Amino acid sequence: MTASTVHTGPSNDTNSNFERACRLIETELGGRRLPPEPRTWLDDLARTRRHKTALITAVWNNCFPSGVVEACRVVEAIYPYLDADGRCTDAAVTAAWNILEPDAHTWPEHLQDQRRYFTGKCLNRALAEANSTVTDHA
């Protein structure tokens, strides 16, 4: 016995080849897709740990801390101040600034402004690098 699929009209299907293949398998073989497993708090914790690890490396490469321990301190200080999308806020820059430049209050104001702006740019670059690292390996 031979089975075939009959099309009733032209298809204006915009789904990917993968989606069309899955639908064909479901139709021809009577199969069904397995639903994705629900996310748990452990999944979120693992992702946060991967992100923090990538961020420590990125801070080390971009923000010029005095050592890895200081890079870890910067990440722990800025993490609560990142916005919902994981972007740097002014409070995060202040937290990093307090660790990276602890004696900045003795500098002239224009130098403080320049260095703070530079620190913000470095943090944004580090966050972008860490976000892409975690996204690529998720």
C-alpha positions in Angstrom: 0.0 0.0 0.0 1.3 3.4 -0.9 0.4 6.6 0.9 0.7 10.1 -0.5 0.1 13.6 0.7 -2.5 15.6 -1.3 -2.2 19.3 -1.5 -5.5 21.1 -1.9 -4.0 24.4 -3.1 -0.8 26.4 -3.5 1.1 26.8 -0.3 2.2 30.2 0.8 4.0 28.6 3.8 6.6 30.9 5.3 7.8 28.4 7.9 11.4 27.1 7.8 12.4 23.9 6.2 12.7 22.3 9.6 9.1 23.3 10.5 7.9 21.8 7.2 9.8 18.6 7.7 8.4 18.2 11.2 4.9 18.8 10.0 5.4 16.3 7.2 6.7 13.7 9.7 3.7 14.4 12.0 1.3 14.0 9.1 2.8 11.0 7.4 3.9 9.0 10.4 1.4 10.1 12.9 4.2 11.3 15.2 4.0 14.2 17.6 6.6 16.7 18.8 7.9 16.5 22.3 7.2 19.8 24.2 10.3 21.6 25.5 11.0 20.9 29.1 9.9 23.7 31.4 12.7 25.9 32.6 13.5 25.5 36.3 15.3 27.8 38.7 18.4 25.6 38.2 18.4 26.5 34.5 18.3 30.2 35.4 21.1 29.8 38.0 23.3 28.0 35.5 22.8 30.7 32.9 23.6 33.4 35.5 26.8 31.6 36.5 27.8 31.3 32.8 27.1 35.0 32.3 29.0 36.1 35.4 32.0 33.9 34.3 31.9 35.4 30.8 31.5 38.9 32.3 34.5 38.5 34.6 36.6 37.5 31.6 35.3 40.5 29.6 35.9 42.9 32.5 39.4 41.6 32.8 40.0 42.2 29.1 38.2 45.5 28.7 38.2 47.5 32.0 41.8 47.1 33.1 41.3 46.0 36.7 44.4 45.4 38.8 43.8 41.6 38.9 41.3 38.9 38.5 40.0 39.4 42.1 39.3 43.0 41.3 37.4 41.9 38.1 35.3 39.5 40.2 34.6 42.4 42.7 33.5 44.6 39.8 31.2 42.0 38.4 29.6 41.3 41.8 29.2 45.1 42.4 27.6 45.9 39.0 25.4 42.8 38.7 22.5 44.0 40.8 22.4 47.3 39.0 22.1 45.9 35.4 18.7 46.7 33.8 16.2 44.0 32.9 17.8 43.5 29.5 21.3 43.1 31.1 22.5 46.5 30.0 24.7 48.9 32.1 23.0 51.6 34.1 24.5 54.7 35.8 24.4 52.9 39.2 26.4 50.0 37.7 29.0 52.4 36.4 29.2 54.1 39.8 29.6 50.6 41.5 32.4 49.7 39.1 34.0 53.2 39.4 34.1 52.9 43.2 36.2 49.7 42.9 38.3 50.5 39.8 39.2 54.1 40.9 38.9 54.2 44.7 40.9 57.4 45.0 39.2 59.3 42.3 37.7 61.8 44.7 41.1 63.4 44.9 41.3 64.1 41.1 40.2 67.2 39.3 36.5 67.1 38.3 37.2 67.1 34.5 39.5 64.1 34.9 36.9 62.3 37.0 34.3 62.9 34.3 36.6 61.6 31.5 37.6 58.5 33.4 34.0 57.7 34.5 32.9 58.0 30.8 35.8 55.7 29.8 34.8 53.2 32.5 31.2 53.3 31.3 32.3 52.5 27.7 34.5 49.7 28.9 31.7 48.2 30.9 29.3 48.4 28.0 31.9 46.7 25.8 32.4 44.0 28.4 28.7 43.4 28.8 28.2 43.1 25.0 31.1 40.6 24.9 29.7 38.5 27.8 26.2 38.6 26.4 27.4 37.3 23.0 29.5 34.6 24.6 26.6 33.3 26.7 24.2 33.5 23.7 26.6 31.7 21.4 27.0 28.8 23.8 23.5 28.5 25.3 
